[in-house]
């Protein structure tokens, strides 16, 4: 009698969230500031990071399945990805997939909002190209960020897709687990996933797209009830990355049912309609920057502020000096308590490193990548580092981050963290690693729409949303679209 063999599952990842309004193109070098892993490097290269690929691997180990690691690359949000970079990476995945030998399936960790300079649907192309290589009877399972831009092209034959459930993104690892477990069920013949997609022409501002509270929570809760009562296997909602100028942009619900296409379609339509009925509830609640600063300087406790327009995880260059200018104008320099803020300015960071710790430097700060007028300051170099740290808070704990050469500039009571890469502003370790304790500050600025709440929320006496300029504006009506399909709410009155 032949012993059953353990399933061999290939694993690959190509993740980037594009912002087509960003001044920074996504190239191989941008990916390399985070990670590019090949073959067996995937097995240990993530360290302790709780993200999708390590979850895939953990589920494989638990089930005594055999992972076949192909390729993984991740880049911070930025402008459209160059065709050269995309084809280079996809070529590696395709070559490794063809050489992998007999496989029972393929697991992919994708974002969902990758835009190429010549293709608005990056994930659609990825899935289509890999589906053409893997035998048609072998399943593909895909994990996706909740801000993915869902398209019909992504629903390839014998392919299932599972999105994050939470925003802030506190279930990245768990989404990887859900995707991998469903893959093992499919390979064993226990499940027959069928997909359904429903969309509505609505842009939901990420500053009010949380699943923990606010107007999106009832829609997320409805998806969880569908899963709990057995109506569907997975019900995913995608309020979308709104800063991509592509056709078909809008809210999506994506449902995976077990062999019942009608159930999947009905559930997807119910979720989409639930959002549509609530479309008027998503006012972003932004406040003028000067008001936010005055409140934070006058109030007790810690005021955490989202610099909504310049969020690097949404694709901004993180180089806007608007907050710095506001703090200078608002009296933060002479305040008895500290104000913390950040800026991406490689030239300024390099100048501080040349000057040395304790030196006084005169610098023009800001707009290293974007158009605008820098802000001139005289500051003391208070801290210098290589900008390396490991995230410690829930969501992506264990993920290593590189800000590049980094300096903390003291301008009176302002502490400005100046780094060389746009990086990620999700985690308190960003400040703590540079000798700055947010718990001791009056004002703490974070260039993030919502995810920062998972990390900075517990220490905040209040959280405010500053109406700041930049390519990640929290007010959807300010975005100048040229390719997005219209009408589109709230840009249009529908």
N, C-alpha and C positions, 0 to 999 in steps of 0.2 A: 504494500500500500504506500502510495506516494505521500510524503509529509508535505503539508502546506508550507509554502515559502512566505517569508515576510515581505510585505509590499515595499517596493522601491519607489520613493516619491522624490521627484526633483524639486529643488527650491531655488527661487530667484527673486530679486527685488530691484526695481528701478523707480525711485521715489523723488518727486519734486513737485511742489505746489507753485505754479506759475502766477505771476502778476504781470499782465501784458502792459501795464502802465509803469513798470519799474524801469529805471535807467540802467540797470545792470543786466546784461545778457547772461543766460545760463550756459556755461561752457564746462569743459572737462575740469578746468582749474577750480571752478566753484564747487563741483562735486568733491574734488580732492581736499578741500578745506574741511569736509566732514568725513566721508569714508568711501572708498572703492575697494571691495573685497572680492577675491577670485577663488573659486574652488573650495578647498578645505579651509581657507581663511574664514569662511562663514561660520565654521563650527566653533571657533573661539574668538573671532574678531570683534564681537559685540561686547565682550567683557560681561559686566553685570547688568547691562542695559535691558530694561523690561519693555521691549518693543516686539514687532511681529515675528521676525525671523527666529529669534531665540525661543519664542513661544511655539512656532512650528517644530523646532528641533526637540523641545521638551516633550511635546505630545508624541512625536515619533519615537523617542526613547521609551516613553511610558508604554507604548504599544508594541515595542520590539520591532518597529518598522525601520526601514533603512533609508535615511535621508541621502539624497544625491545633490550636494551643494553645487550650484552653477556660478552665480555672480550676484553681487549686491552693490548698489551705489545709492547714495543719498546726497541731496544738495538742499541747502536752505532755499526758501522762497526767493525768487528773483524774476527777471524778465524771461521772455520766451527762450526755450532751449534751442541751441543751434542744431541744424540737421547733422552736421559733422559729428558733434558729440553724441547725439542720439544714435546715429547709425553705428558709431564705433562701439558703444555699449551694447546695443541690440545685436550687433554682429557677434560679439563675444558670447552673449546668452544663446543665440541660435547655434553657434558652433559647438558650444558645450552641450546643448540639448541634443543635437544630432549624434554626438559622440558618447552619450551617457549610457547607451545600451538599453535593454528592455526596461521600460518604466510602467508603473501602474497609475501614475498621475503626476501633476505638476501643481505646486503651490506658488503663488505669486503674491508678494507684498507690494502694492502700488498705492499711490495717493489718490488719484482720480481727477486731478486738475492740472495735469501736465500738458502744456501747450508748446508746440514747436513753431519755429518761424514760418514754416510752410504747411502746418497741419494743426488745426484747432483741437483735435481729439487724439492726444498722445496715447492715452491708455487704450483707446479703441484700436490704434495701430499695433500696440504691443500685443494685446490679446489675439488679434487677428493673425499676426505674423507667427506667434507661437502655436496657435491652434492649427495652423497649416503644417506645422512640423510634427507635432505630437499625433499619434494615431487617433482617429476619430472616436474610437471606443474608450479612450483614456480621458478621465475627467481633468479639468483645470479648475482650481479653487483660488479665488482672489479676495484678499482683504483690502479694504478701502478706508480712507479717511472720510469722516462725516462731511467734509467740505468738498468732496469730489463733484465733478461736473459729469453727470450720468448721461450716456448716449445709447441709442439702440444698437450701435455698432459694437458696444462692449458686451452685449448679450450674445456671445458666440455659442454655437452648439456644444452641448455637454460641458458647459462652463457655468459655475455658480459664483456669486459675489456676495460678500458679507461686509457691512460697514460698521464703523465704530458706533456704539450706542450713546456715548457720553460726550458732552462738551460743557466745561473743559474736558480735554481728552485724557480721562483717567482710566480708560479701559483699552489701551493700545495692545498691551500684552494679551489681555483676555480676548480681544478680537482675533488675534493670531491663533489662540487656542480654539476658539469656536470654529474658525475656518479649517484648521487642521483636523479637528475631530469629525467634522462633516466629511472631509475628504476620506478619512478612514472608513466611515460608514458607507460612503458611496462605493469605495473599492471593494468592501465586503458584501455589497449588494443589499445593505440594510436600508438605504435611502435612495430615492430617485429625484434629485432636486430639479425643479422647473422654476424659471424666473419670470417676473413681470415688472414692468417699469411704467410709472405714471408721472407726469410732469405738470407743473403749473407755472405761468409766466410771472413769478414773484421773486424779487431779490430780498433776502432777509439779512439785515445788517448783522455782522458777527458780534457786535457789542450787545445785542439782545437775542442771540441765538443759543443761549444756554439751555441745556436739558435739565438742569438742577432747579431752576426757577425761571419765572418770566413767561412770556407768551408762547414760546416753543414747547414748554414742558407738557402741556396737554396732548400735543401731537406725539411727542416721544412716549408719553405714558400709554397712549392708544396702541402704539407699536409693541410695547412690552406686554400689554394685555393679549394681543393677538398671539404672541409667542407662548404666553403662559397658558392660554386655553387650548392650545394645540391647533389653532386655525392654520398657522404657518410655521415653518422651521425658523426663519429669520425674517424680521421686518426692519428695514433700514431706511432712515430718512436722511436726506442730503440738502440742507439749506444752502449749499453751494459756496464755493469761493467766488465772491461777487466781483472781484477785481480782474476778471478775464473778459476781454472783449471778443466773444465768440458767438456764433449762431446757436440758438436753442438754449441759451442760458436761462436758468430758473430753478425753482425748488423741484426735487425729485423724491419719490418714494420707490424703493426697490425691494421686492418681496420674493423670498424663496420658499416654495411649498414642496411638499413631498408627493410628487407625481400628479398633483391636481392643479392644472393650469388655470382653471376657472377660479379656484380659491385664491391663487396668487394674484390674478387680475383684479378680483373684487377687493381684496385687501389693499393692494397698491392704490386703487382708485379712492377707497375710503380715506386712506391717510392723506393723499394729495388734496382731496376735497376738504378735509379737516383744516389743513393749512390755508387753503383758499378762503374759507369762511373767516379765518382769523387774520387775514392779510393787513387789515387796518390797525392791528394791535402792536405793530412792531416799530413804534417810534423810538429812535435811538437814545433820546434823553441826553444829548450832548450839552456841555456847559462851556461858556467862554473861558479861555485860558486864564485871563486875569482874575476872574471870579474864583476859579478853582484854587489858584495860588493864594489869594486873599483868605479864602476859607481855611486852607491848610495851615497857614501861618498864624491864624487867630485861634484855631481850635485846639483843644487838648487831644492827646493821643496821636496816633499815626494816621495820616491821610495818604492813602495809596491812590495814584492817579494814572489812568490809562492815557498815554499819548497816542490817541487813536489813529491819527493820520500817517504815522511814521513807523508802523509795526513791521519789523523784518520778517516775522513768521507769516505775514500776509504779502510780502514781496517788496516792501519799502527798503530803501538803502540805509535806513536808520541814521541818516546824516543831517537831518533837519535840526537847526539850532533854535527853533521856535521856543522850546521850553526854556533853554538857557536864557534867551533874550527876555522871556517873561519873568523868570526868576530875578534877573538883574533889575528889571523895571519895577518889580513888585516888592523890593526891599528884602529879599532873602539873604543878601550878602551880609547885612548887619543883624540878622535875627539871632536870638540866643540858641536856637536849635538848628540842626543841620537840615538841608534839603539835598536829596540824592537824585541825580539824573544821569543819563547816558548819551553817548554820541559815537557814531562811527566816523573816524577821521584818521586814516592811516598816516598822513603826513604829520599831523599834530602828535599822534602817539610816538612816531619816530623822533620828532623834535624833543619830546619830553625825555625819551630814553637817552638821547645824545647829551642833554643838559644834565641829567642825573638827579638822584633823589635829593630833595631839599632845595633844588635850584629854583630861581624865579624866571619864568618864561613869559614872553609876550607872544600871543598867538592869535591868528584869525581862524576861528573854529566853525566848522559846518560846511555843508554842500560840497563834500568831497566828490560826490558822484552826480547829484542832482543840481539843477539850476537854482541860483539864488545868491544872496549876499551873506557872506560869513559874518560872525560876530567877533569883534576884537576884545580880548581880555588879557589881563596880567594875572598870572596864577603861580602858585607854588606846587612843585611836583611832590605829591604826598605819598605816592606808592607806584611801584613799577613791577611788572610781571610779564610772563610769556602768555598770559591770558588763558591758560589751561585750567579747566575745572570739571567736576563731575556733578551732574544734576542729582539732587538729593530728595526732592519733594515728589509727591504722588503724580503719576502720569508717565514720566519718562525717567524715573529714578535709575541711576546707574549709567546713564548715557554721557559719554565724554564729549565735552564741548571745547572748541578752540576759538577764542576771540582774537587770536593773533597778538602781537606785542600790544600791551595795554598799559595805560597810565591813569592814575587818579589825580586830578587837578583840584587844588583847594583855592577857591575864589571866595574869600571871607568864609561864610557859613555854607556855601555851596560846595558840594563834592561832585565833580563831574567825572564819570568813568568813561574814558576815551579809549576806544579799541580800534583794531585794524580790519576786522571782518564784521559784516552786519550781524551775524550770529543769531542767537535765540534769546528772547527775554521772557522765559516762562518760570524761572526758578530763583529762589532767594540766594542760592549758591553763587549766582552771577555777582551779587554785591559782596556776600560774605567772603568769597574767595579773594577779594581785593581789599580786605580789611575794613569793609563798611558794614555796619549792622543796621538793617532797616528798622529794627525795633526801637532804635534810639533817635530816629529822625522825626521831624515834623511832617515833611513831605517826601514821598517816595514816588518817583515817576517810573513807569514801566511802558515800554513800547510794545504793547500787546493788546488786542481787542478784548479778549475774555479769558483765555487760558490761564493768565497770571493769577486769576482769582483762586485757583486751587492751591497755589503756593503762597501768595502774598495775602490772600483773604484772611487767614487765621490771625495775622498780626495787625490787621487794619481796624481802626476805629470807624472809618468810613471809606468807601470806594467811590471815586468820582471819575467821570468820563470827559476828558478835555477835547474840545472841538479844535483840533490842530490840523495844520495843512499837511498834504502829502498824498501819495498814491494809494493809501489804505483808508481813505475817509470813511468814517462811520455813517455818514449821511449818503445814502445811495443816490439821491437826486443830484449830487455834485459830480458824479462820474460821467465823463463824456464818452459815450459809446458810439462806435461807428459800424460795428459788425453784429452786435447782439440783435436778436430777433425782437421786433416791436409789434404790438405794445407790450410793455414790461412794467409791472407795478414795483415800486411807487413812482417810477419815472413818468408813467402814463396813468391817467385816471381811468382805471378799468375795474 
